[in-house]
């Protein structure tokens, strides 16, 4: 389990922060799939830990909780990255829409002033 989480954290640090556009969307999707896989594995680990003898149960549950906490933090950072990417796309679209509207106004003004 630790290996999977380490791989996801490393990917977040190296690829997510250094990618843009479609590449960043792909990295976000890969990280989300990895988090889903980690959650499933953690669920299975928790079931096993609850069934374990008392002498092992507390240590196993502590590990599961630690991994769950790390996975939740990773999921939150992925959500923030997705939100940031969406905000940037929306801002870009708004900028182009405003610029297009301004150009249309300028064209209409030019046409109307030259016809009179």
C-alpha positions as CSV (number, residue, x, y, z in Angstrom):
1,X,0.0,0.0,0.0
2,X,2.8,2.4,0.9
3,X,4.3,1.9,-2.6
4,X,1.1,2.9,-4.3
5,X,0.7,6.0,-2.2
6,X,4.3,6.9,-2.7
7,X,3.9,6.6,-6.5
8,X,0.8,8.8,-6.4
9,X,2.5,11.4,-4.3
10,X,5.6,11.5,-6.5
11,X,3.4,11.8,-9.6
12,X,1.6,14.7,-8.0
13,X,4.8,16.5,-7.1
14,X,6.6,15.9,-10.4
15,X,3.9,15.8,-13.1
16,X,0.9,17.7,-11.8
17,X,2.8,20.8,-10.9
18,X,4.8,20.9,-14.2
19,X,2.0,20.1,-16.7
20,X,-0.6,22.2,-18.5
21,X,-3.6,21.8,-20.6
22,X,-4.5,18.4,-21.9
23,X,-1.5,16.8,-20.3
24,X,-2.5,18.2,-16.9
25,X,-6.1,16.8,-17.4
26,X,-4.6,13.4,-18.1
27,X,-2.4,13.5,-15.0
28,X,-5.4,14.5,-12.9
29,X,-7.4,11.6,-14.3
30,X,-4.5,9.1,-13.6
31,X,-4.2,10.4,-10.1
32,X,-7.9,10.1,-9.5
33,X,-7.9,6.5,-10.7
34,X,-4.9,5.8,-8.4
35,X,-6.7,7.3,-5.4
36,X,-9.8,5.2,-6.2
37,X,-7.6,2.1,-6.3
38,X,-5.9,3.1,-3.0
39,X,-9.3,3.6,-1.4
40,X,-10.5,0.2,-2.5
41,X,-7.3,-1.4,-1.1
42,X,-7.6,0.5,2.1
43,X,-11.2,-0.7,2.5
44,X,-10.0,-4.3,2.1
45,X,-7.2,-3.7,4.6
46,X,-9.6,-2.3,7.1
47,X,-11.9,-5.3,6.8
48,X,-8.9,-7.6,7.4
49,X,-7.7,-5.5,10.3
50,X,-11.1,-5.6,12.0
51,X,-11.0,-9.4,11.8
52,X,-7.4,-9.7,13.1
53,X,-6.6,-10.8,16.6
54,X,-6.6,-8.1,19.2
55,X,-2.8,-8.0,19.5
56,X,-2.5,-7.0,15.9
57,X,-5.7,-5.1,15.3
58,X,-4.7,-1.7,16.8
59,X,-1.4,-1.5,14.9
60,X,-3.1,-2.5,11.7
61,X,-5.9,0.0,12.1
62,X,-3.4,2.7,12.9
63,X,-1.6,2.0,9.6
64,X,-5.0,2.0,7.7
65,X,-5.9,5.3,9.3
66,X,-2.5,6.8,8.4
67,X,-2.9,5.7,4.7
68,X,-6.5,6.9,4.6
69,X,-5.4,10.3,5.9
70,X,-2.6,10.5,3.2
71,X,-5.0,9.4,0.5
72,X,-7.6,12.0,1.6
73,X,-5.0,14.8,1.5
74,X,-3.9,13.6,-2.0
75,X,-7.5,13.6,-3.2
76,X,-8.1,17.1,-1.9
77,X,-5.0,18.4,-3.7
78,X,-6.2,16.7,-6.9
79,X,-9.6,18.4,-6.5
80,X,-7.9,21.7,-6.0
81,X,-5.8,21.1,-9.1
82,X,-8.9,20.2,-11.1
83,X,-10.7,23.3,-9.8
84,X,-7.8,25.5,-10.6
85,X,-7.6,24.1,-14.2
86,X,-11.3,24.6,-14.6
87,X,-11.1,28.2,-13.4
88,X,-8.2,28.9,-15.8
89,X,-10.2,27.5,-18.7
90,X,-13.3,29.6,-17.8
91,X,-11.2,32.7,-17.4
92,X,-9.6,32.1,-20.8
93,X,-13.0,31.6,-22.4
94,X,-14.4,34.7,-20.8
95,X,-11.4,36.7,-22.0
96,X,-11.9,35.5,-25.6
97,X,-15.6,36.1,-25.4
98,X,-15.1,39.7,-24.2
99,X,-12.4,40.3,-26.8
100,X,-14.7,38.9,-29.6
101,X,-17.6,41.1,-28.4
102,X,-15.3,44.2,-28.4
103,X,-14.2,43.4,-31.9
104,X,-17.8,43.0,-33.1
105,X,-18.7,46.4,-31.6
106,X,-15.7,48.0,-33.3
107,X,-16.7,46.5,-36.6
108,X,-20.3,47.6,-36.3
109,X,-19.2,51.1,-35.2
110,X,-16.8,51.3,-38.2
111,X,-19.4,50.2,-40.6
112,X,-22.1,52.5,-39.2
113,X,-19.8,55.6,-39.2
114,X,-18.6,54.9,-42.8
115,X,-22.1,54.5,-44.2
116,X,-23.4,57.9,-42.9
